Structure formats: C-alpha cells, structure tokens
Amino acid sequence: MIGALLALLQVIAPPGAVISPPPAAPTSPKSLSGGGSSASAPLAPQDWSALPVLRIRQRSTTLANTSAYVHGEVVAGRCAKAIRTTQGWTLSIDLAVLMTPDGRVRRITPRAIDCPTVEQYAAGVILGARDAIDVVDADTDTWYRTSLTFAWGG
C-alpha cells in the first residue's frame, strides 16, 4: 500500500487522460489539502465556470497506469459512475485547484461524484503533477479548474 502511494505521488497524469475544463455547476465538492496549510486556505468558489483552466505541461505517466486503479474501484463496486463508450469505459472527475503565485498547490477540491476513493485519487494525480503545472500572471493565490478522464478497455 505504501509503495502504491509513493508511486501515485510520482505520477504526472494518466495515459490517455483528457484534461479539460469541468461543467459549470459543482455539486457538494469535497476539499483535500495539497500539502500546504489547509486551515487558512479558502474554500473553492461555488461556481467553477469562471475559473481559469489549469495548464499542465506533461500528460504522460512515469510509473503506473492510473486508470487501472479507477477500474479496480469500479469492479470492486466502490464507484458506479463509469460510463460505457465504444472504446471501453471512462470515468471523469472535475477538480478545482488553489495555486500560489510561485506554483505551489494549496488545496484541491474534487467535485463529489459519490466515489470518495476515486475523488481522492484524482486529487493525488493532480498533486503528483504539481511540477508540470503552469501558473501564469498570478499575483495572489488563484483557483483553477480541470478535469481528469480515466479510461480502460472493456
């Protein structure tokens, strides 16, 4: 388990992951700290549609197939949000990310999809990508939005 967590922290982004802006209206977001002091970090705004899109430079994984974990959660019955496509299965999750002007992650808030382990996992993927995130012209801590799509054959 420890090895899996260490591998997760080194992941940049899942193979085949699509990082795109999330839909406008969040529903019951859950917040996870990005390693900084979350006690003073503000909560994500209710309306994510006006947030700038989080820019991630690299979209490949270095150690693990991140979709395999999500697939395992679906197969185990802990998440019923996967959607069947012609290529297999997908599960998408939207996230709001609070970044400092110097590029540190202060807070990650995944949109609640009734799959807590996948929500936390997606936040970990974003946290693992922190060195590949571009923060442009920000003078203060800024909320950004992104979406991860996990895909696997079916």
SERO-4910 file (N, C-alpha, C, O; in steps of 0.05 Angstrom, whole numbers):
BEGIN
 pado doro    nc1    nc2    nc3   cac1   cac2   cac3    cc1    cc2    cc3    oc1    oc2    oc3
  Met    A     16    -24      0      0      0      0     17     25      0     12     44    -15
  Ile    A     39     25     16     56     48     17     70     53    -10     72     75    -19
  Gly    A     78     31    -22     91     33    -48     72     44    -69     80     60    -86
  Ala    A     46     37    -67     27     48    -86     23     77    -82     20     93   -101
  Leu    A     23     86    -57     20    115    -51     44    130    -61     42    152    -72
  Leu    A     68    119    -57     92    132    -67     92    134    -97    100    154   -108
  Ala    A     83    113   -110     82    113   -139     62    134   -148     66    148   -168
  Leu    A     40    136   -134     19    156   -141     30    184   -140     24    200   -158
  Leu    A     46    190   -120     57    217   -118     76    224   -140     82    248   -145
  Gln    A     87    204   -154    105    209   -175     92    209   -202    105    213   -223
  Val    A     66    204   -203     52    203   -228     47    231   -239     41    249   -224
  Ile    A     51    235   -264     46    261   -277     17    263   -285      4    282   -277
  Ala    A      8    245   -301    -21    245   -310    -25    218   -323     -6    205   -333
  Pro    A    -50    208   -323    -55    181   -333    -52    180   -364    -57    200   -378
  Pro    A    -44    157   -374    -42    154   -403    -70    157   -414    -89    145   -404
  Gly    A    -73    172   -435    -99    175   -448   -117    194   -432   -140    197   -439
  Ala    A   -106    206   -411   -123    224   -395   -129    249   -411   -111    260   -425
  Val    A   -153    258   -409   -161    283   -422   -164    304   -400   -180    300   -382
  Ile    A   -148    325   -402   -150    346   -382   -165    369   -395   -154    383   -412
  Ser    A   -189    374   -386   -206    394   -398   -222    408   -377   -224    398   -354
  Pro    A   -234    431   -383   -250    445   -363   -275    429   -355   -287    416   -372
  Pro    A   -282    431   -329   -306    417   -320   -331    432   -326   -330    456   -334
  Pro    A   -355    419   -324   -380    433   -327   -383    455   -306   -368    455   -286
  Ala    A   -402    473   -310   -404    497   -293   -412    493   -264   -399    505   -247
  Ala    A   -431    477   -258   -442    476   -231   -432    453   -215   -437    430   -221
  Pro    A   -416    459   -193   -407    438   -176   -429    428   -158   -448    443   -151
  Thr    A   -427    402   -150   -446    392   -131   -431    380   -107   -416    361   -110
  Ser    A   -435    391    -84   -423    382    -59   -394    375    -62   -386    352    -58
  Pro    A   -377    395    -68   -348    389    -70   -336    381    -44   -344    390    -22
  Lys    A   -316    364    -46   -300    356    -22   -273    369    -26   -263    370    -48
  Ser    A   -261    377     -4   -235    391     -7   -213    374      5   -216    363     27
  Leu    A   -191    374     -9   -167    360      0   -144    379      0   -141    395    -19
  Ser    A   -127    378     20   -104    396     21    -83    387      2    -79    363     -2
  Gly    A    -70    406    -11    -48    399    -29    -21    399    -16     -1    400    -30
  Gly    A    -20    397     10      5    395     24     12    420     39     29    419     57
  Gly    A      0    443     33      4    467     48    -14    468     72    -27    449     78
  Ser    A    -15    491     84    -33    495    107    -61    499     98    -68    520     88
  Ser    A    -78    478    100   -105    479     90   -123    495    110   -145    503    102
  Ala    A   -114    498    135   -131    512    154   -136    541    145   -157    552    150
  Ser    A   -117    553    132   -120    581    123   -127    583     93   -132    605     83
  Ala    A   -128    561     79   -134    561     50   -164    565     47   -180    550     59
  Pro    A   -172    583     30   -201    587     26   -214    564     11   -201    549     -3
  Leu    A   -240    561     15   -255    541      1   -259    549    -28   -257    572    -35
  Ala    A   -263    528    -45   -267    533    -73   -293    549    -77   -312    545    -61
  Pro    A   -294    566    -97   -319    581   -102   -341    561   -111   -335    540   -121
  Gln    A   -366    569   -107   -388    552   -115   -390    549   -145   -396    527   -155
  Asp    A   -385    570   -160   -387    570   -189   -359    567   -201   -343    586   -199
  Trp    A   -353    544   -213   -327    539   -224   -324    549   -253   -302    549   -263
  Ser    A   -346    557   -265   -345    564   -294   -327    588   -300   -316    589   -322
  Ala    A   -324    606   -281   -307    629   -286   -278    625   -279   -261    642   -284
  Leu    A   -271    602   -268   -243    596   -260   -227    591   -285   -236    579   -304
  Pro    A   -202    601   -285   -184    595   -308   -178    565   -308   -178    551   -288
  Val    A   -172    555   -332   -165    526   -336   -137    522   -326   -118    537   -333
  Leu    A   -133    500   -311   -107    492   -301    -90    482   -325    -99    464   -339
  Arg    A    -67    493   -328    -50    484   -351    -28    465   -341    -12    472   -323
  Ile    A    -28    441   -352     -9    420   -344      8    414   -369     -2    407   -390
  Arg    A     35    417   -366     53    413   -389     55    385   -398     55    380   -423
  Gln    A     58    365   -380     62    338   -388     37    321   -383     24    325   -362
  Arg    A     31    303   -401      7    287   -397     14    257   -400     -3    242   -410
  Ser    A     36    249   -390     43    220   -391     50    211   -363     58    227   -346
  Thr    A     48    185   -359     55    174   -333     83    163   -333     93    155   -354
  Thr    A     96    163   -310    123    153   -309    124    126   -295    142    110   -302
  Leu    A    106    119   -277    108     94   -263     84     76   -264     87     51   -262
  Ala    A     60     86   -267     36     69   -264     15     77   -284     13    100   -293
  Asn    A     -3     58   -290    -26     64   -305    -48     73   -286    -59     57   -272
  Thr    A    -53     99   -285    -71    109   -265   -100    101   -269   -115    100   -250
  Ser    A   -107     94   -294   -134     85   -299   -139     57   -286   -162     50   -280
  Ala    A   -118     41   -282   -121     15   -271   -133     16   -243   -149      0   -235
  Tyr    A   -124     36   -227   -135     39   -200   -165     45   -201   -180     33   -186
  Val    A   -173     64   -218   -201     72   -220   -217     48   -230   -239     43   -220
  His    A   -207     33   -250   -220      9   -259   -225    -10   -236   -247    -22   -234
  Gly    A   -205    -14   -220   -207    -32   -197   -229    -23   -177   -243    -39   -166
  Glu    A   -231      3   -173   -252     14   -155   -280      9   -166   -299      3   -151
  Val    A   -283     11   -192   -308      6   -206   -315    -24   -204   -338    -31   -196
  Val    A   -296    -41   -210   -300    -70   -209   -307    -79   -181   -324    -97   -177
  Ala    A   -295    -67   -161   -300    -74   -133   -327    -63   -122   -335    -69   -100
  Gly    A   -340    -48   -139   -366    -37   -131   -365    -12   -114   -386     -5   -102
  Arg    A   -342      0   -111   -340     24    -95   -346     50   -110   -347     71    -99
  Cys    A   -350     47   -137   -356     70   -153   -373     61   -177   -365     44   -193
  Ala    A   -397     73   -180   -415     65   -201   -418     87   -222   -439     88   -235
  Lys    A   -399    105   -224   -401    128   -242   -388    124   -269   -389    143   -286
  Ala    A   -376    101   -275   -363     97   -301   -384     96   -323   -407     87   -318
  Ile    A   -377    105   -346   -394    106   -369   -383     88   -391   -359     89   -397
  Arg    A   -400     72   -403   -391     54   -425   -390     70   -451   -408     85   -457
  Thr    A   -368     67   -465   -364     80   -491   -359     58   -512   -357     35   -505
  Thr    A   -356     66   -537   -350     47   -558   -321     35   -554   -316     13   -564
  Gln    A   -304     50   -541   -276     41   -537   -272     27   -510   -251     15   -506
  Gly    A   -292     27   -493   -289     14   -466   -305     29   -446   -329     34   -449
  Trp    A   -291     37   -424   -304     52   -402   -289     77   -396   -264     79   -400
  Thr    A   -303     98   -386   -290    122   -377   -303    132   -351   -326    125   -346
  Leu    A   -288    146   -336   -298    159   -312   -284    186   -311   -259    188   -310
  Ser    A   -299    208   -310   -288    235   -309   -294    247   -282   -315    242   -270
  Ile    A   -275    263   -273   -279    278   -248   -268    306   -251   -246    310   -262
  Asp    A   -283    325   -242   -275    354   -243   -262    361   -217   -269    351   -195
  Leu    A   -242    379   -218   -228    388   -195   -223    418   -196   -218    429   -218
  Ala    A   -224    431   -173   -215    459   -170   -189    458   -155   -186    443   -135
  Val    A   -169    473   -164   -142    472   -152   -134    500   -144   -133    518   -161
  Leu    A   -127    505   -119   -117    530   -109    -87    531   -111    -73    514    -98
  Met    A    -76    549   -127    -47    551   -131    -36    577   -121    -50    598   -122
  Thr    A    -12    577   -110      1    601   -102     15    614   -126     18    600   -146
  Pro    A     22    640   -125     35    652   -148     61    638   -156     69    639   -179
  Asp    A     75    625   -137    100    611   -143     96    582   -151    115    567   -154
  Gly    A     71    574   -156     65    548   -167     61    525   -147     60    502   -155
  Arg    A     58    532   -121     52    511   -101     22    505   -100      6    524   -103
  Val    A     15    480    -96    -13    472    -93    -21    477    -64     -8    466    -46
  Arg    A    -42    493    -59    -51    497    -32    -75    480    -25    -77    471     -2
  Arg    A    -93    475    -44   -117    459    -38   -127    448    -64   -125    460    -85
  Ile    A   -138    423    -63   -150    411    -86   -178    402    -77   -182    389    -57
  Thr    A   -198    410    -92   -226    404    -86   -238    388   -109   -245    400   -130
  Pro    A   -241    362   -106   -254    347   -127   -285    350   -125   -295    353   -103
  Arg    A   -298    350   -148   -327    351   -148   -337    324   -138   -328    303   -148
  Ala    A   -355    324   -119   -365    299   -108   -381    283   -129   -399    294   -142
  Ile    A   -373    258   -133   -387    240   -152   -395    214   -139   -401    195   -152
  Asp    A   -396    215   -112   -403    191    -96   -383    168   -100   -391    145    -98
  Cys    A   -358    175   -104   -336    156   -106   -312    167    -91   -293    176   -103
  Pro    A   -313    168    -64   -293    181    -49   -264    172    -55   -246    189    -55
  Thr    A   -260    147    -59   -233    137    -64   -223    148    -91   -199    155    -94
  Val    A   -240    149   -111   -232    160   -137   -228    190   -136   -210    201   -148
  Glu    A   -245    204   -121   -242    233   -117   -215    239   -105   -201    257   -114
  Gln    A   -207    224    -84   -182    228    -70   -158    220    -89   -138    234    -89
  Tyr    A   -162    199   -103   -142    190   -122   -136    211   -144   -113    217   -150
  Ala    A   -158    222   -155   -155    243   -175   -140    267   -164   -123    279   -178
  Ala    A   -146    275   -139   -132    297   -126   -102    290   -124    -85    307   -128
  Gly    A    -96    265   -118    -68    256   -116    -54    257   -143    -31    264   -144
  Val    A    -68    251   -164    -56    253   -191    -49    282   -197    -27    287   -207
  Ile    A    -67    300   -191    -61    329   -195    -38    338   -177    -20    352   -187
  Leu    A    -38    329   -152    -16    336   -134     10    325   -145     31    339   -143
  Gly    A     10    301   -156     34    290   -167     44    305   -192     67    303   -199
  Ala    A     26    319   -205     33    334   -229     41    363   -222     45    379   -241
  Arg    A     44    369   -197     49    397   -189     73    410   -202     73    434   -207
  Asp    A     93    395   -208    117    406   -221    113    412   -251    129    425   -263
  Ala    A     91    402   -262     85    407   -290     62    427   -294     52    430   -316
  Ile    A     53    440   -273     31    459   -274     43    487   -279     61    496   -266
  Asp    A     31    501   -298     39    528   -304     19    548   -292     -5    546   -296
  Val    A     30    567   -276     14    588   -265     23    614   -279     46    621   -279
  Val    A      3    627   -292     10    650   -309     -1    675   -296    -24    677   -290
  Asp    A     17    695   -293      9    722   -285     -9    723   -261    -29    737   -261
  Ala    A     -3    708   -240    -19    709   -216     -4    723   -194     19    715   -188
  Asp    A    -16    743   -182     -3    757   -160    -12    747   -133      1    752   -113
  Thr    A    -34    733   -133    -45    722   -108    -52    692   -112    -51    682   -135
  Asp    A    -60    679    -91    -69    651    -94    -93    652   -112   -111    668   -109
  Thr    A    -94    633   -131   -115    632   -151   -127    604   -154   -112    584   -154
  Trp    A   -153    603   -156   -167    577   -161   -167    572   -191   -172    590   -207
  Tyr    A   -162    547   -199   -162    538   -226   -181    514   -228   -188    503   -207
  Arg    A   -190    507   -252   -207    484   -256   -194    465   -276   -180    473   -294
  Thr    A   -200    440   -272   -190    419   -290   -209    395   -288   -226    394   -271
  Ser    A   -204    376   -306   -220    351   -306   -201    329   -314   -184    332   -332
  Leu    A   -203    306   -301   -188    282   -309   -208    261   -319   -229    257   -307
  Thr    A   -201    248   -340   -217    226   -350   -200    201   -350   -179    200   -364
  Phe    A   -209    181   -335   -195    156   -334   -209    137   -354   -234    137   -355
  Ala    A   -194    122   -369   -206    105   -390   -193     77   -389   -169     75   -384
  Trp    A   -208     57   -395   -198     30   -397   -216     13   -415   -239     20   -420
  Gly    A   -204     -8   -426   -218    -25   -445   -240    -41   -431   -241    -43   -407
  Gly    A   -258    -51   -448   -280    -63   -434   -290    -88   -441   -310    -97   -428
***
